[in-house]
Amino acid sequence: LAILTLHNLFTKERGAFKEYTKERVKRGVLIAVGITAGISLLFALIPSLAGSFVSQSDSQMPDLLKETLIKDRMSLLQSDAIRSLIFIMLAASVVWFAFIGKIKQNLFYGTLALLIIADLWMVGKRYLNDSHFIKNREFENQYALRAVDKMILQDKDPNYRVLDLSINTFNDSHVSYHHKTIGGYSPAKMQKYQDLIDNHIMREMQKIGNDISGSKTIEEAQGKLSNYPVLNMLNTRYFILGAENAPLINSAAFGNAWLVSKVVTVETLSQELDALNPSRGNSSLYNTELSGSIHDLREIAVVHKEYSHLTDGLSAESVSEQESIYLTEYTPNRLTYRVNALKERLAVFSEIYYPAGWSASIDGVPAEILRANYILRSVKVPAGEHTIVFEFKPDSFTKGELWSRITSGLLLLLTITAIIITVQRRGAGKLKTTN
């Protein structure tokens, strides 16, 4: 509206707007300045009009700091009010003098543009300034490879995970720059993965520390590693103890996927979570079916009762050495596996179960994904050799992409049509003038 008004004030066809007389414009400028500059002046002189300047979080601070914060907040309001007052007076003066012809319009447009840019620039620099930028060298230095990273990266198979015990595991994202990690940092975490951290991963991390306690060499620590069921199913191949030390190798990691010979069905989510380690939860849950081999999650999959209809007909025979499943292709939104099963099996994948977007197919035929071991994906696989593909194609994206393409195409078509009609009309107009 402001730009439209300025356009009406300074357009050459001002005759169409006869109501913009000198007296009316003068009165309008004075009213606008009086309201906006007046409010700014009031806040500059009496900042307490804006409120108490007290925040709810102030109650946790010492009284002296509270008083200082209130004064700082009042000072910030006063300085901003004075700043606004200056901009208002400058803008009003430029508009008025340009309207009465004391300033040429070109100079007016340039001055107004400078005022707008200065206003936006000064406010923008509060939110995005030099402190928010670093040099390329500084950026790269914070992700510099440590000696242990170089050792791990000699493993050319990229499909393993790393657990870094030398840092704050779940609040540091630097390790994720080089490796797929168990930890890392994200302000938004899946609740199920947080459950796994709180109930199992943290305990297994403590167990690693206890197991290798007192070791004087990496070789000695390596020999003391024991069984870590949840870390194994998350395909944790390396444990980092220090930036300059060689990593510990967890040879018990399950890999990207595995076939199980037994499925244990549980009634509740708590039982499903607790069943990942028999030392957790209600001991009455661990009946004959669950006891003993439940430690080896490579042999048994724990499945909630809601998926029980998908586990019917599975073979209970032990998985033979001739049976296999392995990852053949990996991208963030597409994973391909090759499986060879002698019997109808349940395949468990060391990937997070996330139904909102992920779909699976076996030899091109859609397959239903079920949740196993509280957090992992699983698919029922028929006997024989097959290709399993997981793809991430959420409906919200695919449908949005389709409609975006359709509307973009229509917009392009309308633009081309408008150009053709305009050219034809101009050609017809020239021909009529010539005639």
N, C-alpha and C positions, 0 to 999 in steps of 0.2 A: 504493500500500500504506500509506503514511503517513496519507493522508486517511481510508482505510477503518479504520485502527486508531483514529484520533481519533474517528471516528464511533461505533465500538464502545465506546469509553471513556465517551463523553458522551451516548449515546442514552438516552432515557427507558426503553426496554425493556432496561435493562442486565441484568435478571434472566436473560435468555437467554444471557448471557455471564458465568456465575458465576465462571469462572476468573480474571476481572479483579479479584482481591482487592487490597486496599491494599498488602499485602506484595509481591505479584507485580509490581504496577505500579511500586512503589518500586525493586525489584530491577532491573526492565527499564529504567527511566529511568537508574539508576546505571550499568548496563552500557553502554547506548547513549552516555551522556555520557562514560564512561570511554574508550570506543574512539574516538569522533569528536573529542572535546575533547583526548584524550590525544595523538592523532596531530597535531592542530593545534599543541599546545603543544611537541611535539618539534621540528616544523619551525620554530617561532618561536625556540626556543632553539638548535637545531643545524641550520641550513638546509643544511649540507653533506650531510645525509642524502639530499637530493633529487638529488645528482649533482655534477658538476664545474662546471656553469654555463658551459661552453665550447661555442661553436658552430663548425662547420666554416669558416664565413666569417670567423671571427676571425683566421685565419692571415694575412689580407691587411692587418691593421691594425697600427699601432705597438704596442709592448709596453705603453706607458703607458695607451693607450686600452683595451687588452685587460683590464688590471687594473681599470680603472674600470668597464667593462661588467660584469665578474664581480661586483663589489661592488654595482652597481645591481640586478643580477638577484637577488642574495641578499637585498637590502633589500626588493625587491618581494615575494618569497616570504614573508619574515618579516611584513610588514605584512598580507598576505592571510591568513596563518595566525592572526595576532592577531584580525583582523576575523572570521574564521570561528569562532574560540574564543568571542568575545563573543556572536555570534548563537546559537551552540549553547547557551551557558549561559542566555541570556535565554529561548530557546524552551523549554528543559527546565524552567526555573523556572515559566514560565507554565502549562505542561501539568500539572506536579505540583500547584501551588497550586489550579488549577481543579479537578483531580480530587478533592482532599481538601476542596473546598468553601470555600477561603479567598478565591477569586475567583469572582464570578458568571459564568455561562456566556456571557452577552452581552458582558461585558467581555473575557472570554477570546477569543471569536471576533474581536472588534475588534482586540485586541492582536496576535493571531496574524496577522491580515490585514495589519496595519501592518508587522510584521516581514518577512513575505513580500514585500510591495511594496518595502520599503526595501532588502532584499537584491537583488531583481531590478533595482531602479532604479539602485543604485550600480554594479552590474556592467554594466548596459545603457548607462549614461552613458560608459563607457570606449570603447564602440564607436560610439555615436551620440550626440554632444553638440553644444554650440553651434558648435563649429568646423566641423561638417559642414553647417551651414545658413548661407545668406546671404539678405540682404533682396532683395525683388523688383527693386528699383532696381539693386542690384549685379549681379544675374543678367542683367538686360536690358542693362546697360552693356557687359558683355563681348561681347555680340552686336550692339552698335550698328553701324549701317550706316556704312561708310566712303564717302568720295566716289566711289571706283571702283565700289563695290557699287551705289550709286544709279544710276550711269551704265549699268551692265550690266542692271539690273532695268528699265530703260526698254524693253528688248527684251521684248515681251509673249509671245514664243514661249518656253515654259518648257523646251523639249526640246533643250537644248544643254548643253555642259559647259564648265567653267572650269578653267584651270590657273593657280594662284597661285604665281608665282616670288618673291614678296616675303616669304614665310614658309618655315618648314620644311615643305615641301609634303606629306610623308607622315607627319607627326607633329603636325598641327594640325587640329582638327575644326571650328574656328569658321567657316571659309568655307562648310562644308557646311550651315550653318544657313540660308544665303540662296541657295545655288546648288548645282546638280549639279556635282560636282567630279571631277577626275582623281585628286586626292590625298585628303586627309582622314586620319582616324586610326581604327583599330580594333585591339584587342588580338589579334583573330583574323583573319588574312587568307588568302584563297585562294592556294594555292601557285602556280597558273598566273598569277594577276595579279601576284604578286611576281616571277615569272620575267619577265613583261613589263616590270615596273619596272626590274629589274636589267639586262636585256639591251637594252632599247629606249627606254623612256620617259626614264630618266636621261640617256642619250646624246643624245636629241633635246632635252631641256632644256638640256644643255650647248651643243648646236648653236645653239639660240635665243640663248643668251648670247653666243656667238662671232659670230653673224650681226649682232646689233644693237650689238656693242661699238663704242664711240666715237661713237654717235649722240647728238646734242645735243638733239633734239626727238623727241616721240612720232611726228610725221609722218615724220621721217627713219628712225626705228626701224621704223615700219610698212612703209616701202619696202624694207627690207633682209630682210624675212622670206622664207624659202625653203620648201622642201618638207619636211614632217615626216610621213612615211607613217603611223606608228602613232598619233600624236596626231590625225591626220586621220580615221582609221577609228574612233577613239573620240569623234568628233564634238566636238572641242575648238574652240569658236568664239572664245573670248576668252583672252588671256594677260594676267595682272595683273603689272605691274612694281613698283607702289607704291600705297600706300593712297590718295594724293591725286592720282595720275596717271590719265589716261584709259587704258583697256585697249587692248592691241593686238588687232586683229580678224583672225582666221585665216579668210580667205575660202575656203580650200581644204578646210575641214572637210566630210566626206562627208554629213553629215546623219544622220537616224535609221536609214535603210535605203537600200540601193541594189541595182541589178541588175548582175550581172557577165556578161561575154561569154566568159570563159575560166576553166577550173578546172585548177589544177596540183596533181597528186597526189604526195605525198612519202611516204617509207618510215618515217621515224622522227619522234618528237616534237621532237628537236633540229633536224632539217631543217625542220620546220614552223615552229619559232620563228625560226630563222635566216633563213628565206625571206622574212620580213617586211621585211628590208632586205638587199640584196645585198652590202653592205659588211661583213656579219657572216658568220661561219661559214666552211665549206669552199667555196672558189671552184669546185671541181669540181661542186658541186651546181647551179651556175647555168649550165646548158647553154643551147642555143639557145632552148629552150622558156621558160626563166626569165629570160633576160637582157633588158635594156632596159626593157620596160614593167612589169617587176615593181615598179618604183618606184611605179607607180600602182595601189595596191590597190583602186582603184575599178573597174578593168577586170578584175582577176584575183583569184580566191579561191584561197588555199592550203588544201588539204584533205588530211587524213591518209588513208592507204590503207584504213583500216577503214570509211570512208564512201564508198568508190569506187562501190559498187553503187547508191548514191543519186544519183550524178551522171551516170549513163548517159542518153543521148538529149538532152542539153542542146545548145542551139544555140550555135555558135561565131561567129555573126555579131555584129558590133558592136551595142551597144545603141543604138537610134535615139532621137531626141528625142521621138517619140510615146509611148515607153514610160516609165512612171513608177511610183514606189512612195512612199507617204508615210504618216505616222502620223496617225490620226484621233481616237484616244482613248487617254489614258494614266492609269493608276492603278498603284500599286505592285504589284498582283497581276493586272493585266489590261492588255494592250496590243493595240490594234486598228490594222491597216494596210489601206490600199486600194491595190491593185496593178493595173496595166494593162500586160500583156506581149504583144508580137506573136508571140513565140516562147516555147518552153519554156525558162525561165531558172532560175538559182540566185539567190535573194534573200539578201543578207547584212544582218544587223541589228546596229546598234551597241549591243548588249546582251550581257552575260556569258552564256556557255553554262553552264548549270547543270541537268543532267538530273534531279536529285533533286527533282522537284516541278513543273517547268515542262512544259506540254504545248502543242501547237500544233494548229490546225485551219484548213482552207481551205474557206470556204463551209460551215462546219459539219461537214466531213469530217475526221477525225483525220489529221494529217500528222506525219511523222517529222522531228525536229530533228537536224541534224548540226552538227558543230563546224567552223568555218572560221577561218582566220587565227589558229590556236592557241587563241583564247579567245572568239570571237564565235559567235552563233547563226546558223544558215542553214537555209533551207527551199527545196526544189525546187518551183517554181511553174509550173503549166501555162499555156499561152497563153490570153489573154483577160483580162477584168476579174474580179477576185476580192477577197474579204475574208479577210485572215489575222488570226487571233486567237491571242495567247499568254495562257495562264492559269496561275497558280501554285496548284496544288491537290495538295500532297503527300499520299500515301496515309496516312501516319502521322497527319496532321491530320484528313483527311476521315473516315477510319474511326473515329478517336477521337471525333470530333464526333458521328458516328452512334450509337456505343455509349453515349456520354454522354447523348444525347437519349432513347435507349431506356430506360436505367437510371433516368434522372430521371423519365420517365413512369411506370415501374413503381413507383418510390418514392412518387410522388404518388398513384397509384391505391391503393397499400397504405394510405397515410395516410388517404385518404378512406374506404376500406373500414373501417378501424379506428374512425374517428369514428362511422360509421353503426352499426356493431355495438355500440359503447359506449353510444350514445344509445338504441338499441333495448333493450339489457339494463337500463339505468336505468329506462326507461319500463315494462318488464315488472316490475321490482322494485317500483316504486311502486304499480302496479296490484295486485300480489299482497298488498302491505302493506294497501292500502285494503280489499281483499276480506276 
